[in-house]
Amino acid sequence: MVQSLSVSDTVTTWVDVCSLHAIAPYTGVCALVKGEQVAIFRVGNGQEVYALSNYDPFSKAFVLSRGIVGDRNGTLKVASPIYKQNFSLTTGQCLDDETVKIPTFAVRVVADRVQVAVS
Amino acid sequence: MTAKKNLIVIGNGMVGHKFLELMVSSDAAKHWNLITFCEEPRVAYDRVNLSGFFSGKTAGDLSLVAPGFYQENGIQIYIGDKAVAINREHKIVSSANGLEVPYDKIVLATGSYPFVPSIKGKDATGTFVYRTIDDLEAMLDYAKNCQTGVVIGGGLLGLECANALQNMGLKTHVVEFASRLMPVQVDEIGGAILRSKIEELGVSVHTSKSTTEIVSEDGKVTKMLFADGSELATDMIVFSAGIRPRDEIARSSGIEVGERGGIVINDSCQTSDPDIYAIGECALYQNRIYGLVAPGYTMASVAADILSRAADCRQDAPSTTSTFTGADMSTKLKLLGVDVASFGDPFPKSGDAKEIVVADTFQGIYKKLVLNQDGSRILGGILVGDASAYGTLLQFMQNEIALPPHPEDLLMPPREGGAVAGFGVDSLPDSAQICSCNNVTKGQICEAIRDRNLTDVASVKKCTQAGTGCGGCVPLVTDIFKAEMKKAGFAVKNHLCEHFEYSRQELYHLVRSQEIKTFEELIERHGKGKGCEICKPTVSSMLASTWNDHILEKSHVALQDTNDYFLANIQRDGTYSVVPRIPGGEITPDKLIVLGEVARDFGLYTKITGGQRIDLFGARVDQLPHIWRRLIDAGFESGHAYGKALRTVKSCVGSTWCRFGVQDSTSLAIEVELRYRGLRSPHKLKSAVSGCTRECAEAQSKDFGIIATENGWNLYVCGNGGIKPQHAVLLATDIDKETLIKYIDRFLVFYIRTADRLERTATWLNKLEGGIEYLKQVIIEDSLGICAELEGQMEHLVNTYQCEWKTTIEDPHKVQRFQHFVNSDLPDPSIVRVAERGQTRPANEHEKALAGVSE
């Protein structure tokens, strides 16, 4: 998904991560961005991508990129592969425990390259 | 507004804490300063499950107090300080540490202490009581240098304590004064059966023994002498000969106590001083001490109710009818792994009562029901060895439900293929007490489910507290939950998930009949949305067991759970374990060496699995293709340990080596395993082949099991059952190998087509209308006329088998995914290992913190 330009965009640096084709539709990959593990998910066959922290706070392992992508009542989400908690792809909110939320990252596709924003 | 009054709770055990919780939840804390004295160095903990301390529970696990409970609710607690005197004239409580606290009301919850009979030498080093965590820690410490331990007392607590000694690795004896174990709850026959079960576990039982002296040498216990002249050598002794109420503070302040101890209370839990209440095991109600936690909780709730109302009205006389009228002493326990339950009055005094007794000394099961004269009501009973009927029988008794015409059916296991005799939860009145530990009624459970829209049993437990005590009522709570769901129109829905308004069975039919080959096509035609972690793997499994494409084909890859996605089993730190197939458990020395070399070269932890294979743990994602390459080159293939698929076919050595084997079980196990390898099914499948009726391969505990006979093979199906173990049922006897394979083909495909998602074969059979007889008709007599089709589908699956590892590593596109980072060759830096027993295992959080690795 292409992020709309905002004021903060002026100080945002986009880090090139991989080719869009490295992410099979409805799956995730993990990228190393400035020392952080970022899980990038591709929804559908097109350029719709989302990025969350790869850290699963329930299992305390870096595995979210390996979860199954889907939706709950229309909310796009990924299920942790370990204990199956669901996280919103757009907000990082855990859908099974309102007290848990994980970081999200801005991500976009430019000329078939996936880029993650760092501030 | 008047100043708050002081309410002092003396004693911070289970009952004292329950009282505080109830006061807090009733808002009474607004009107009272709640103050409590806690003699022990730790706040209230679960004494009922104290023995859990020996099987690894920590003091923290046993704690009953939520963190911050006292602070957040403004309760003043004095930990490690004992209240020693009550000055009733000036209304002041003084403590061992010299505190003097004025009071308006007191609740005594001082509990009880273990009774130690006055035996010569009873104070010797090496003698213990079993009451507090401190006692247990002292026992643990002393037992390190002991080989033998004796428990004096064969009651409930004594047997629990014997279990603890067993767990500590001691040769354990139980010495009981009476002529049988658990003399209060169980009769002679029940006691004898209980004894034989406990002796089978290696505990020596000595009944009718009166200890006269405990002998020490060098200041340590060495033996016990008995009145009959015999003696018993031991290194330590634990007294568990009953409890006595702790009434000394009441006694010394002039409050009435019973002749043999116990603080006398009335129906309001008030002592002879109306400003002082007593609850729990220190209280004497109608000349009786209630030595169980449930009656203590009932008293706590009576006292809390009265005192919270008294505060509201600022007057002493409660306007309430909350009273204590005695309590049911029914109890169900698992002692040394043996179920024991006693309920109502199992020892009828009146000659009118009738008894039904089932005594199976062979299996160690004893069940006794005491009925009223016309046999319509239950008055009490005893269950030893199998207490599964406890919940049902208790409800019959408590709610005076009329018994069915053959009450003996309530004691029998369900007949083959039949339903369990019992009653529907619908027949219970709302007032029926379901959880006696926390006094929760059926009405409260139903109300919570309805009002709070609870959708699982875990939330029901959380909201109502039902089932959170001893756990004995959980099956009943589950039944009530299901019945409520059904009433609300939920249970009738068997939809797979929000994306498909069909059951798994219906979707399977659609996939087959409309030749649907991908998830995308299925959801487009019959579902909605983008799918989820429930429907995607389920559909993937259905597609695999119908068309058998490689599961990592482009169209299927996004459907796979992480295990299938990486063709290995994810473990708790995010690494994977690899299990190559070892058909029938037979392996050459060369292959064994390769497994060792691979494990060593990749730093893997090795373990023999429960299914005669070798598990290689701790592989990082990026290592997987390299590991498989080595294994495949050595002639291994995927063991499908990751999938909901056929796992292993265990075998004994059979006629090849064994002097008893009547058939070649190893050859058959290999053949069966290779035939069904990789078969995807609703749940993982296991099998076994035994070469004779000695059953060394344990075939009757498998989804399908084969046992050799003189005349061929016996086929058993639908065993296992998971956490609720179930034996397999005999489907066919003395059949030849061709028939055997044919029946298994039919059985497996029929199961795959009709079972629910993640439904084991045992559960599937339990739900199958007509049970095993119906299954025999379908599979042996072809009553549905589908056998040829079932065999055909299996034939297709067998012919299209491929090793998923091999196919994967031969395809560069598929290998590409096996990198932790899409943009770096680095492995996952968060993985930390520590050494243990010569191998490495994942570090726990504490160790990670020490190693300086954080999120």
Interface residues (C-beta under 8 A of the other chain):
Chain A: V17 C18 A22 I23 A24 P25 Y26 T27 V29 C30 A31 L32 Q37 I40 V43 Y55 P57 S59 K60 A61 F62 V63 R66 G67 I68 V69 G70 D71 R72 N73 G74 L76 K77 A79 P81 I82 K84 N86
Chain B: E498 H499 G529 K530 G531 C532 E533 C535 K536 P537 K554 V557 A558 L559 Q560 D561 T562 Y565 F566 I570 R572 D573 G574 Q816 R817 H820 F821 V822 N823 S824 L826 D828 S830 E845 E855
